[in-house]
Amino acid sequence: MIITDTHTHLYSEAFDDDRDEVIKKAIENDIKRFFIPAIDSEYTQRMYELEKSFPENIFLMMGLHPTHVKENYEEELNHVEAEFQKREFYAVGEIGIDLYWDKSTLDIQKKAFKRQIQLAKKYDLPIAIHCREAFDEIFEVLESEKDEKLFGIFHCFTGTHEQAEKALSYNMKLGIGGVVTFKNGGIDKFLGQIPINNIVLETDSPYLAPKPYRGKRNDPVYLLKVVEKLADLYNISLEEVAKITTANSKEIFGI
Protein backbone atom coordinates (compact mmCIF):
# COMPACT_ATOMS: atom_id res chain seq x y z
CA MET A 1 0.00 0.00 0.00
CA ILE A 2 0.99 3.64 -0.45
CA ILE A 3 0.38 6.18 2.32
CA THR A 4 0.65 9.90 1.62
CA ASP A 5 1.81 12.49 4.14
CA THR A 6 0.28 15.69 2.76
CA HIS A 7 2.04 18.04 5.19
CA THR A 8 5.50 17.54 6.66
CA HIS A 9 8.39 19.91 7.37
CA LEU A 10 11.16 17.40 6.70
CA TYR A 11 13.63 20.22 5.99
CA SER A 12 13.27 21.39 9.61
CA GLU A 13 16.36 21.68 11.78
CA ALA A 14 14.74 19.03 14.00
CA PHE A 15 15.78 16.43 11.38
CA ASP A 16 19.31 17.65 10.72
CA ASP A 17 20.94 14.73 12.54
CA ASP A 18 19.00 11.87 10.94
CA ARG A 19 16.88 13.18 8.05
CA ASP A 20 17.77 10.49 5.52
CA GLU A 21 17.23 7.68 8.02
CA VAL A 22 13.83 9.10 9.03
CA ILE A 23 12.65 9.32 5.42
CA LYS A 24 13.99 5.87 4.48
CA LYS A 25 12.27 4.30 7.50
CA ALA A 26 8.97 5.92 6.50
CA ILE A 27 9.32 4.69 2.92
CA GLU A 28 10.02 1.17 4.17
CA ASN A 29 6.73 1.40 6.08
CA ASP A 30 4.68 2.37 2.99
CA ILE A 31 4.70 6.14 3.56
CA LYS A 32 6.07 7.02 0.15
CA ARG A 33 4.70 10.45 -0.78
CA PHE A 34 5.64 13.58 1.18
CA PHE A 35 4.19 17.00 0.43
CA ILE A 36 6.35 19.79 1.80
CA PRO A 37 4.91 23.19 2.81
CA ALA A 38 7.03 26.33 2.83
CA ILE A 39 7.56 28.75 5.73
CA ASP A 40 9.53 31.69 4.34
CA SER A 41 12.50 32.50 2.09
CA GLU A 42 15.07 31.32 4.65
CA TYR A 43 13.92 27.72 4.14
CA THR A 44 13.68 27.67 0.35
CA GLN A 45 17.14 26.26 -0.26
CA ARG A 46 16.62 23.56 2.38
CA MET A 47 13.45 22.50 0.55
CA TYR A 48 15.27 22.23 -2.76
CA GLU A 49 18.05 20.14 -1.20
CA LEU A 50 15.45 17.81 0.33
CA GLU A 51 13.78 17.37 -3.06
CA LYS A 52 17.14 16.65 -4.68
CA SER A 53 17.85 13.89 -2.14
CA PHE A 54 14.50 12.10 -2.65
CA PRO A 55 13.15 13.25 -6.03
CA GLU A 56 10.67 10.37 -6.36
CA ASN A 57 9.07 11.01 -2.97
CA ILE A 58 9.22 14.72 -2.22
CA PHE A 59 6.71 17.22 -3.64
CA LEU A 60 7.15 20.89 -2.84
CA MET A 61 4.73 23.70 -2.09
CA MET A 62 5.65 27.38 -2.00
CA GLY A 63 4.16 30.09 0.18
CA LEU A 64 4.53 32.37 3.21
CA HIS A 65 3.48 30.93 6.58
CA PRO A 66 1.17 33.28 8.52
CA THR A 67 3.40 33.38 11.61
CA HIS A 68 6.15 34.73 9.33
CA VAL A 69 4.02 37.55 7.96
CA LYS A 70 5.98 40.51 9.33
CA GLU A 71 6.86 44.04 8.26
CA ASN A 72 8.74 42.61 5.25
CA TYR A 73 5.80 40.47 4.08
CA GLU A 74 5.62 42.15 0.67
CA GLU A 75 9.26 41.27 0.06
CA GLU A 76 8.56 37.68 1.15
CA LEU A 77 5.54 37.44 -1.14
CA ASN A 78 7.64 38.75 -4.02
CA HIS A 79 10.06 35.88 -3.30
CA VAL A 80 7.18 33.38 -3.41
CA GLU A 81 5.95 34.75 -6.73
CA ALA A 82 9.47 34.77 -8.17
CA GLU A 83 9.94 31.09 -7.29
CA PHE A 84 6.71 30.23 -9.11
CA GLN A 85 8.10 31.86 -12.23
CA LYS A 86 11.19 29.62 -12.04
CA ARG A 87 9.71 26.16 -11.52
CA GLU A 88 6.73 23.94 -10.76
CA PHE A 89 5.13 23.50 -7.35
CA TYR A 90 2.18 21.35 -6.26
CA ALA A 91 0.38 23.83 -4.02
CA VAL A 92 0.52 27.29 -2.47
CA GLY A 93 1.19 26.74 1.20
CA GLU A 94 1.21 26.85 3.92
CA ILE A 95 -0.84 30.01 4.08
CA GLY A 96 -3.61 31.33 6.28
CA ILE A 97 -4.08 33.12 9.59
CA ASP A 98 -2.59 32.45 13.03
CA LEU A 99 -3.87 34.48 15.99
CA TYR A 100 -2.28 32.31 18.66
CA TRP A 101 1.15 33.94 18.51
CA ASP A 102 0.40 37.49 17.34
CA LYS A 103 -2.97 39.18 16.90
CA SER A 104 -1.40 42.52 15.96
CA THR A 105 -0.54 41.29 12.44
CA LEU A 106 -4.10 40.23 11.54
CA ASP A 107 -4.56 42.87 8.83
CA ILE A 108 -1.38 41.99 6.97
CA GLN A 109 -1.98 38.26 7.51
CA LYS A 110 -5.32 38.68 5.73
CA LYS A 111 -3.66 40.57 2.88
CA ALA A 112 -0.96 37.91 2.51
CA PHE A 113 -3.56 35.13 2.63
CA LYS A 114 -5.74 36.70 -0.07
CA ARG A 115 -2.78 37.47 -2.32
CA GLN A 116 -1.56 33.88 -2.11
CA ILE A 117 -5.03 32.45 -2.76
CA GLN A 118 -5.08 34.57 -5.92
CA LEU A 119 -1.63 33.23 -6.82
CA ALA A 120 -2.95 29.67 -6.47
CA LYS A 121 -5.85 30.47 -8.77
CA LYS A 122 -3.45 31.94 -11.32
CA TYR A 123 -1.58 28.62 -11.46
CA ASP A 124 -4.65 26.39 -10.98
CA LEU A 125 -3.19 25.00 -7.77
CA PRO A 126 -4.59 23.99 -4.38
CA ILE A 127 -3.89 25.92 -1.19
CA ALA A 128 -2.77 24.44 2.14
CA ILE A 129 -4.45 26.44 4.91
CA HIS A 130 -2.94 27.03 8.34
CA CYS A 131 -5.59 28.07 10.87
CA ARG A 132 -4.92 28.64 14.54
CA GLU A 133 -7.51 30.40 16.69
CA ALA A 134 -8.76 32.03 13.48
CA PHE A 135 -11.65 30.04 12.01
CA ASP A 136 -13.91 33.08 11.63
CA GLU A 137 -11.17 35.12 10.00
CA ILE A 138 -10.19 32.27 7.66
CA PHE A 139 -13.80 31.71 6.61
CA GLU A 140 -14.26 35.44 6.00
CA VAL A 141 -11.35 35.44 3.53
CA LEU A 142 -12.46 32.19 1.89
CA GLU A 143 -15.95 33.58 1.43
CA SER A 144 -14.52 36.62 -0.35
CA GLU A 145 -12.46 34.37 -2.64
CA LYS A 146 -14.99 31.59 -3.17
CA ASP A 147 -15.28 30.43 -6.79
CA GLU A 148 -14.69 27.33 -8.92
CA LYS A 149 -10.91 27.83 -8.76
CA LEU A 150 -10.71 27.76 -4.96
CA PHE A 151 -9.72 24.34 -3.57
CA GLY A 152 -7.19 22.74 -1.29
CA ILE A 153 -6.57 21.32 2.18
CA PHE A 154 -7.54 22.65 5.59
CA HIS A 155 -4.26 21.56 7.16
CA CYS A 156 -4.24 20.15 10.70
CA PHE A 157 -7.98 20.48 11.11
CA THR A 158 -8.91 20.88 14.79
CA GLY A 159 -12.34 22.52 14.61
CA THR A 160 -15.89 21.44 15.35
CA HIS A 161 -18.21 19.37 13.18
CA GLU A 162 -19.92 22.56 12.05
CA GLN A 163 -16.57 24.13 11.12
CA ALA A 164 -15.59 20.96 9.28
CA GLU A 165 -18.73 21.14 7.17
CA LYS A 166 -18.09 24.82 6.48
CA ALA A 167 -14.50 24.07 5.40
CA LEU A 168 -15.80 21.41 3.01
CA SER A 169 -18.20 23.97 1.52
CA TYR A 170 -15.18 25.90 0.25
CA ASN A 171 -13.98 22.84 -1.68
CA MET A 172 -11.39 21.92 0.97
CA LYS A 173 -10.37 18.51 2.19
CA LEU A 174 -9.52 18.07 5.86
CA GLY A 175 -5.90 17.34 6.76
CA ILE A 176 -5.99 14.86 9.65
CA GLY A 177 -2.95 14.09 11.77
CA GLY A 178 -1.88 13.28 15.31
CA VAL A 179 -4.61 15.38 16.95
CA VAL A 180 -7.20 12.72 16.02
CA THR A 181 -5.45 10.37 18.48
CA PHE A 182 -5.48 12.85 21.39
CA LYS A 183 -7.87 12.11 24.24
CA ASN A 184 -8.99 15.76 24.31
CA GLY A 185 -8.59 16.42 20.58
CA GLY A 186 -12.32 16.36 19.93
CA ILE A 187 -12.34 15.64 16.20
CA ASP A 188 -12.55 11.87 16.72
CA LYS A 189 -16.07 12.41 18.12
CA PHE A 190 -17.49 13.42 14.72
CA LEU A 191 -14.90 12.57 12.06
CA GLY A 192 -16.58 9.28 11.19
CA GLN A 193 -19.61 11.31 10.07
CA ILE A 194 -17.48 13.11 7.45
CA PRO A 195 -17.21 11.03 4.26
CA ILE A 196 -13.67 9.68 4.02
CA ASN A 197 -13.32 10.99 0.46
CA ASN A 198 -12.95 14.41 2.14
CA ILE A 199 -9.96 13.34 4.26
CA VAL A 200 -6.21 13.41 3.64
CA LEU A 201 -3.48 12.31 6.03
CA GLU A 202 -0.65 14.40 7.41
CA THR A 203 1.89 14.51 10.21
CA ASP A 204 2.94 18.19 10.33
CA SER A 205 6.20 16.64 11.53
CA PRO A 206 8.23 17.49 13.53
CA TYR A 207 5.13 18.81 15.35
CA LEU A 208 2.00 17.17 16.85
CA ALA A 209 3.14 13.58 17.26
CA PRO A 210 0.23 11.15 17.79
CA LYS A 211 -0.27 8.96 20.83
CA PRO A 212 1.76 7.27 22.22
CA TYR A 213 4.52 9.63 21.03
CA ARG A 214 2.81 12.89 22.04
CA GLY A 215 5.35 15.47 23.19
CA LYS A 216 8.17 13.91 21.19
CA ARG A 217 9.43 14.81 17.73
CA ASN A 218 6.88 13.70 15.19
CA ASP A 219 8.27 11.47 12.43
CA PRO A 220 6.48 10.57 9.19
CA VAL A 221 6.45 6.89 10.18
CA TYR A 222 4.11 7.81 13.04
CA LEU A 223 1.46 8.45 10.37
CA LEU A 224 0.72 4.74 10.79
CA LYS A 225 -0.92 5.60 14.13
CA VAL A 226 -3.24 8.04 12.35
CA VAL A 227 -4.08 5.38 9.75
CA GLU A 228 -4.94 2.97 12.57
CA LYS A 229 -7.20 5.53 14.24
CA LEU A 230 -9.06 6.28 10.99
CA ALA A 231 -9.47 2.57 10.26
CA ASP A 232 -11.16 2.29 13.65
CA LEU A 233 -13.35 5.40 13.17
CA TYR A 234 -14.52 4.37 9.70
CA ASN A 235 -14.57 0.63 10.43
CA ILE A 236 -12.46 -0.19 7.38
CA SER A 237 -9.03 -1.79 6.86
CA LEU A 238 -5.70 0.01 7.08
CA GLU A 239 -5.24 -0.70 3.38
CA GLU A 240 -8.55 0.99 2.55
CA VAL A 241 -7.62 4.08 4.58
CA ALA A 242 -4.29 4.27 2.71
CA LYS A 243 -5.90 3.71 -0.68
CA ILE A 244 -8.71 6.23 -0.26
CA THR A 245 -6.68 9.01 1.37
CA THR A 246 -3.86 8.66 -1.17
CA ALA A 247 -6.44 8.85 -3.97
CA ASN A 248 -7.79 12.00 -2.30
CA SER A 249 -4.29 13.49 -2.23
CA LYS A 250 -3.87 12.73 -5.95
CA GLU A 251 -7.16 14.51 -6.63
CA ILE A 252 -5.90 17.61 -4.79
CA PHE A 253 -2.28 17.77 -5.93
CA GLY A 254 -2.69 16.28 -9.39
CA ILE A 255 0.11 13.77 -8.93
BELHU-V980790 format. One record per helix or strand. SS is the DSSP state (alpha for helix, beta for strand). FROM is the first residue (numbers start at 1). LEN is the number of residues. If there is no record, write none. Layout:
ss=SS from=FROM len=LEN
ss=SS from=FROM len=LEN
This chain:
ss=beta from=3 len=3
ss=alpha from=13 len=3
ss=alpha from=19 len=10
ss=beta from=31 len=6
ss=alpha from=41 len=13
ss=beta from=58 len=3
ss=beta from=62 len=1
ss=alpha from=66 len=3
ss=alpha from=73 len=14
ss=beta from=91 len=8
ss=alpha from=103 len=20
ss=beta from=126 len=7
ss=alpha from=135 len=11
ss=beta from=152 len=3
ss=alpha from=161 len=9
ss=beta from=172 len=5
ss=alpha from=178 len=4
ss=alpha from=187 len=3
ss=alpha from=191 len=3
ss=alpha from=196 len=3
ss=beta from=199 len=3
ss=alpha from=220 len=15
ss=alpha from=238 len=16
